[in-house]
């Protein structure tokens, strides 16, 4: 026979691993082609000149240069561009 009464279940005890999202290279920083600039869920930032977008909406540099963040357009979209020398 069991010498201990069965314990009840708990509704706590779950947490997801961190996803390391956010801006990785800030405005004015120099980047080389392939460097990740922003990791995001959805298009919080849009890809501008010399910036590509991965299938998980990660923005990365397609050319060497300096990162620039700008707000453009009728809807105030935030664009990330890489200005080449």
CORDA-V30811 format. One line per field, one symbol per residue. phi: phi as a letter, one per 30 degrees, with the letter a starting at -180 (. if undefined). Layout:
phi=???
This chain:
phi=.dcbdddddbccjbadddchdkdcbcejddbcejddcbcacicdccdcdibcbddcidcbdcbdlcdbcbcbidcidcccbccdd
